[in-house]
Amino acid sequence: MAKAKTKSAYVCDECGAEHRQWQGQCLTCKAWNSLSRVNIGPVAEPGVGYAGARAEVKRLAEVATAEAPRLVTGFGELDRVLGGGLVPGSVVLIGGDPGAGKSTLLLQVCCALAEREAVLYVTGEESLQQLALRATRLGLPMAQLSVAAETRAEEVGSLIESTEPDVVIVDSIQVMQLESVESTPGSVTQVREAAAFFTRLAKRTGTVIVLVGHVTKEGNLAGPKVLEHMIDCFMMLDSPAGSRYRTLRGVKNRFGAVNELGVFAMTDQGMREVSNPSAIFLQRGDVHSPGSVVTVTWEGTRPLLVELQALVDQAQGGYPRRIAVGLDQQRLSMHLAVLHRHCGVTLADQDVFANVVGGVRIGETGADLALLLAVLSSFRNRALPRELIVFGELGLTGEVRPVANGEQRLTEAAKHGFKQAIVPFANRPKKVRDGMTVHGVKSLSAALEVLDTL
């Protein structure tokens, strides 16, 4: 019988690229002395030594479509981002800055979930005493939660096989190591291989495995990009500087909507859900100042009201600055060109600053029109009406294009007492709204004409 061949490769710790032999510089990212040898494992020749069950071929219509029951965590905001709860056999990755509250949130979820399900919390960064002290400080029920302190991935796998839990928390994936991989814990190779190990384990046992991941100084998930492709759900917990609120955003979800947003508040009793985030982000000051307008952005499956602020000031020097926080800076520059080309308003000698209040990041195009109206309000030093709501996408030809879910956006704005709305012409409501005047516009110049009448 032919023996299985052992395959090895040299993997870059910086970018994860594979090379057949060792060399001083990675050919992909050009990093020096970053290659580590990895034993990928014995590779059997085709048709030799195979004793497992062969794959069965079916018609797609014959495949059962019954959805497995989800495990509800008890935290509505977390379940919303997950798409309704944890799916058995799935792998969930949650990342965030240090101190954002990842471990605190997961500990709260585990203690509550352990009352009705078998849960195992594996910590590799803290001692069990530290974990117990945190749970005691938060006043969490600890009687049913199983915990372990371990950094060897094989040993964690043995614990999962022997105890058969429903949910496992691995905190964190960066400290896990496989003995068969010749690299230090936290390296690109170790993170990739450990994640692949836990993914295979989850699929085989039907256990939900939640991995905690760190982020780099650029705000990206530490580790190779392939890590995000392995798992089923990827969430990022953001913590704006100086704010006690945390936003949990779904980046990838095979079992639900992406870009879903959950909002939490960090308190002395741990993370608390914010059921009405629009009220939080609309805590506007008593002073009615120019450069402020409220828009309705669509996050996943619900509308969210946020305040946009803009500041236009005389440029000090030869190069005017364009800075956007929570928005795409390139779109800001592009829309300023649209404002000049189609409305005759030039800001070539002005610094323009834009900010989304509350630390929320807007990734959709529905805030384009509101952003330009805030910029124009600051430039003219004329405050917009406080009861005004604005949304709409702006094209390069100056037209105001419709956005998705316009009716739901207006309904959310009406709930918070807004009386005036400037929206795309195609997003006008079919029925006249009581207490709200909706102005449908087809172009940016038409929106400015409506604004002059308010």
N, C-alpha and C positions, 0 to 999 in steps of 0.2 A: 504494500500500500504506500502510495506517495505521501511524504510528510508535508505538513502545512508550512508554508513559507512565512517568515517573520518580516514584516514590513516596517521600516522606520523612515522618518522624515525629519527635516530641520525646519522648525517653525519660528517665525519672527515674533518676538515678545511684544513688539510695538503694533504691528498691523495684522498679524496672524497669517501672513503669506507662507506657503510651503516651498521648500527647496530640496532638491535631491541630495545635495551634499553641503557640508559646512563651508561658509565663506565669510569674509570679514564684514561685508555690507549687504544689507537686504536690497534686492533688485527692485522691490515694489515701493517701499517708503524711504529708501536710502539711509536707513539707520545703521550705525556701526555697532558691531559686537552684540547683536540682538538675537542671533539664531540659537535655538536650543533643540537638542535631539529629543524626539518623541517616538516611542515605540507604539505604533498604531495597533499592533496585535497581529496574531497569526492569520494569514489569509489563505484559506483552502482553495485548491484548484477546482474549477467547475466540475461538478458531478462526482467529486471524490470526498468520501467521509461524511456525506450529508445524511442525517438520520431524522431530521425534523419533519413537520407536516408541510406539505406543499400548499402554496397559495391557491385559493379557489376563485375561479373567474365567474362572475355573475353579470347579469344584465342590470343596468342602473335602476330600472323600474322595479326589480325584485329586491332591492336593498331596503331593509326596514328603516323607516324614518321616524320611529318613536323616539322622542327626545328624553334623555336621561334626566331624572329629577335633580334639580340643583340644590345645593346646600346653602340656605339663606344664612348670612352672617349675623343678621340682626341690626346692622348699620345700613340704613336706607341709602345713604350717599355712596357707600362702598358697593352695595349691591347694584346700584344704578350704573356705576362705571364698569362693573363686571358683566353687565347685561342681564341681571336678575339673580345672581348668586354664583357660587363655585360649582364648576362642572366636574364630576368624578373623572379621574384620569388625566386631568389637565395640569399644565405647569404655568404658574403665574409669576411674573417678575415685577417687583416694585422697586423703583429707584428714587433717589432724592439726595439732596445735600445733607451733610452731617448736621444733626440737630433738627432736621425737618419734622421728625416724629414718626418715622417708619416703624421702629421697634415698639414705640408706645402704642401706635394704632394697632399693630398686629398682636401685641400682648392683650390689649382690650378685646379684640375679636376672638382670640383663642380662649380666653377665660370664659367668655359668654358662650362660645360654640361648644366648649368642652362639657357644658351642662347637658347636652343632648347627643353629642357625637364624640368619637374617640380622636383626640388631638394630641400631637407630639410637637413640642417646641424644641428645636435644636439650636443652641447658641454656640457660636465659635469665637465671639468677640468679648463676651461677658461671662463671669462666673455665675453659677446657679444662685449664689447668695445675692449677687447684684440684681439678678432677675426677680428673686423673691422680695427683695427690699422695694423694688419699683412697684411690683404688684400690690404690696402692702400699703405703700404710700398712696396709690390710686384707689385703694379700697376695692380691689377686684376679688372675685371668688376664685380660690386657688385649689380647692379640694380635688377637682376632677382633671386638672391639666397635668399631663405628663411632660417632663422636661429632661433634657440631656445636654451636656457640654462636650462637644466633639468637633474635631476639624478634619478627621479622616473620612473621606466620602464612602469608602468601602464599609467602614464600621457603621456609618449612618444608614447605609443600605441594609446591613444586617439587622439593625434595630427596627427598620420599617418592615422587613420580612417577618421578624419574630412577633412584633406587637400588633401588626396589621391595623394601623390607624387609618381614619378616614381623611384627615388633613394633617400635613406636616409643614412646619415653618423651618426654613434653613436660613439662619441669620449669621453670616452672610455668605454668598457664593464666592466672594473674593478670598475668604480664608479657608475654603475647602481645598483639599489636595488629594490626588490619586497617587498611590505609591508607584504605579507603573509609569508615571510621567516624570521625566527628569528635568524639572524646573521648579522654581520657587513658588509658594502660594501667592496668588494675586497676579501672576503673570498671565499673558494672553493665552498661552497654551493650557495652563491649569484651569483657568476659568472656562474655556471652551470645552475641554474634556470633562470637567466636573458637571457642567450644565448638560452635556450630552448623556452622561451617566444617569443623572436624576430624571431626565426626560424619558429615557428608556424604562427606568424603574416605575415611573408614574403610569406609563401606558400599559405595562405588564401587570401591575397590581391594582390599577384603578384608583390609586390614591391621589388626592389633590396635593401637589407640592408647590408651596409658595417660596420663591427665592427672593432674598433681599440683596439689592445691588447698590454699589456706590457709584458716584458720578465723578467725572474729572473736573479740573478747574475751569474747563470750557463749558461745563454744564451737561456734557454728554455722558452716557452710561459707560463706566469703565469696563474695558474688555473688548473683544472683537465684535464687529458688527454682526457676525453670524450668530451670536448669542441671541439677538432679537428675532432671528428667523427660526430658531429651534423651539422657542416657547410658544404657548398659545395666547397668552395675554400679557401685555406690557403696560405698566402704569407708572407715571411720574408724579411724585409728591413735591410740589413747589412751595417754598416758604419765602415770600417777599421780605426783604430786609426791613426790620422795624415793625412788622405786622404780626399779630397773633393769629391771623387766618392762614389756612393752608388749602391749596387747591390740588385735588387729585384728578389727573387727566389721563384718559385711556388713549394710548398711542397706537396700540395694536390689540385686536380682540377677534378671535376666530368664532366666538360665540355671542357676539353682541356688536353694538354700534361703536365705532371709533370716535375719538374726540369728545367722548362723554366727559362731563365735568362734575366732580363732587367737591363740596366745600366743607371744611372743618374749622373749628376754632380751638386753639391750644389753650387749655386752662390748667389750674392747679390740680384738677381731677382728671387730667388726660385730654384726649381729643373728643370734642363734642360736635355733633352734626349741626350744620346750618341749613335749615329746611327752606329758608327764603333768602337766597344769596343776593337777589336784586336789591332788597332793602339794605343789605350791608354795604354794597358798592355804591349806593345812592345817598350816602350820608353826606350831603353837601353842606357847605358852610353857610352862615347867615349872610355873609357879604355876597352880593350879586355882582360878579365880576365878568368882564369880557373874556372871551376865549374858552368858554365852557359850554358843552352841549351833551345831552344824553342820547345814546343810541341803544338799539336792541340787537345784540349778537345772538347767533344760534349755536349752542353748545351741545352737540350730540342729539338729544331728543327733546330739549327744552330751551325756551328763550331766556336770555339773561340781560338785564339792564345794567349798563356801565356808563360811567361818565368819561368823556374825552376832554382833555384840556390842551390848549395850544398857547404858545407864547411867541409873538413876533416882535423882534427888536432890531434896532439899527446895528448892522454888522460892524464890529470893531476890527478892522483890517481889510485886506483885499479879498479874502475868501469867506463868503457867508457859510454858516454851518447849518446842516440839516440833521437833526437828532430826533429819533423816535424811540420811545420806551414802551414796550408792549405792542408795537406795530411794526410792520415791514418798512424799514427806512427807505428802501428802493421805491416802494409805492408812494411814499410821501414826496420824494423828488419828482416822480413821474406826474403826480396829480398837481403839483405846483406848476409844472409846465403846461398842463391842461388849463389851469386857472388863468395863466397868462395868454395862452393862444386863443381861447374861446371867450374869455371875459375881459381881457385887457388889463388884468391886475398883475403887475410885475412885482416880484419880491426878490429880485436879483441882488439887491443891496441890503437884504434883511436876513438876520438869523431866524430860523424857524425851529421851534422845539415842540414836540408832541408827546403826550403821556396818557396812558390809561390808568385811571385812579384805582387803587386797590391791588395792584400787582397782577391783574389779569392780563393774559396775552391773547390778542385777537388775531386769529389766523384766517378768517374768512374775509370776503370782499364787501360784505354788507355795511361796513363802517366807513366806506370811502367818502360818501357824501357828507356824513357828519364830521369827518376829519377836516374837510375843506371849509365847511361853514364855521367850525371852531377857529381855524386859521384866519379866515376873513374877519371874524368877530374881533379877534385880538388885533389884527392889523388896523381895522377901523376904530378900535377902542369903543365898540358898541356891544353891550351885553345882549345876549339872546334871551327870549322869554324863558322863564324857569319851567313853564308847563309845556315846553316844546320837545318833541321826540323826532329824531331824524334817522333814517336808514336808507340805503340804496347803493348799488355798485356803479362806479363811474368808468366810462369808456374813454379811450384816447380821443375820440371825435367829439367829446363833450356831452354825449348822451348819458342819461341816467337809466341804467338797466335794472330790471326786476331781480329780486332775490327770493330764495325759497322760504316758504312758511310765513309769508307776509301777514296773513290774517291772524295767525297765532302771535306774531310779534305785536300787532296792534292791540290784541286782547290783553297781553301782559302789560303793555304801557297804560292802558285804560285802568287796569287794576290798581296801579300806583298813582292815579290821579292826573295823568297828563291830558291836556285839553286840545293841544295843537300837534299836528304831525305833518311832516314833509316826507313823502315816500315816492317811489317810482310810480309812474302812471299806471302800469300794469298791475301794481299791488294795491290799487284802490279797493276798498271793501265794496261788496255788491250791495249791501244795505247801509243806509245812513246810520252812523253810530251816535247814540245818545250821549251828549256831553263831550264829544270829541269832534273837532273839525279836521278832516283829512285833506291835504293838498297833494294831488297827484301831479308830478312834473315829469317831462320827457327829456329835459336837458339841464345842464348846470346853470345856464343863464336864466332859465325859467325858475329854478330854485332860488336864485338871488332876487328875482323880481318878487316872488312870494315872500321872501324874507324881509324885503323893504316895506311890505304892507303890514307886518306883524308888530 
